[in-house]
């Protein structure tokens, strides 16, 4: 699953769990909501569990639920849990070091991308999972 897709899918997963607070929800159930394969959901759930956002119960009747109240989980935390920060993606061939643009462009662009990402995370940090749930007609 692409990096861009992982975040929105993880928010969806958390919303399904938040909507079923008293139930251990199966990955099959969550996958049906996302219209995807349960394996994809289990990978997301593993990342969310590692971040302490989701708890799991094994065995028959097992499943997943939020490990924290939806009011305590913000979207930046979800993003951090599922996104690999690989930094900016540049062309596979290094720029020409003899060109004044080529030898200087990557750090300039990387700095701009880092500022944009910091602003994105700051905004996501202002939105809780509970805020998302309030806007859903459930």
SVG drawing of the C-alpha trace seen along z (x, -y; Angstrom):
<svg xmlns="http://www.w3.org/2000/svg" viewBox="-26 -28 58 48">
<polyline fill="none" stroke="black" stroke-width="0.4" points="0.0,0.0 1.4,-3.4 2.4,-5.9 -0.4,-8.3 -3.0,-5.5 -1.8,-4.1 -2.6,-7.2 -6.2,-7.5 -6.8,-3.8 -5.4,-3.8 -7.8,-6.7 -10.6,-4.6 -9.5,-1.5 -9.5,-3.6 -12.9,-5.0 -14.4,-1.6 -12.9,-0.6 -14.1,-3.8 -17.6,-3.1 -17.5,0.3 -16.0,-0.6 -17.4,2.4 -16.6,5.0 -13.4,6.8 -13.6,6.2 -12.1,8.7 -9.8,7.7 -12.4,9.2 -15.0,6.8 -12.7,3.8 -11.5,4.9 -15.2,5.1 -15.6,1.4 -12.4,0.5 -13.3,2.8 -9.9,4.3 -8.1,7.5 -7.9,8.4 -4.1,8.8 -3.8,5.1 -5.9,4.3 -3.8,6.6 -0.6,4.8 -2.1,1.5 -3.4,2.8 0.0,4.2 1.5,0.7 -1.2,-0.9 -0.8,1.7 3.0,1.1 2.2,-2.6 -0.1,-1.8 -3.2,-2.9 -4.9,0.5 -5.1,3.6 -5.6,7.1 -7.2,10.2 -6.2,13.5 -8.3,16.6 -11.9,17.2 -14.0,14.2 -10.8,12.1 -10.2,9.0 -9.1,5.4 -10.2,2.4 -8.8,-1.1 -6.3,-1.0 -7.1,-4.7 -10.1,-6.9 -10.8,-8.4 -10.4,-11.9 -6.8,-11.0 -5.8,-9.9 -4.9,-12.6 -4.4,-12.2 -0.7,-13.1 -0.2,-10.1 -2.0,-7.8 0.1,-9.2 3.3,-8.7 2.3,-5.1 1.7,-4.0 3.9,-6.2 7.6,-5.5 9.4,-8.8 11.7,-8.1 12.3,-11.8 11.8,-13.4 12.0,-11.3 14.5,-12.5 15.3,-11.2 17.4,-8.0 20.3,-9.6 22.1,-12.2 22.1,-15.7 25.2,-17.0 27.6,-18.3 29.1,-20.7 25.8,-22.5 25.1,-25.2 21.4,-24.1 22.2,-20.4 24.6,-20.6 22.3,-22.8 18.7,-21.9 18.2,-18.8 18.9,-20.5 16.7,-23.5 13.8,-21.3 14.3,-19.0 14.1,-22.0 10.8,-23.2 9.3,-19.7 10.4,-19.3 8.6,-22.6 5.5,-21.5 5.5,-18.2 5.9,-19.9 2.9,-22.1 0.9,-19.1 1.7,-17.2 0.9,-20.3 -2.5,-20.5 -3.2,-16.8 -2.3,-17.1 -5.2,-19.4 -7.7,-16.8 -8.7,-13.9 -10.3,-10.7 -13.3,-11.8 -13.5,-15.0 -13.5,-12.7 -16.2,-10.5 -18.4,-13.6 -18.5,-14.4 -19.6,-10.8 -23.3,-9.9 -23.0,-6.9"/>
</svg>
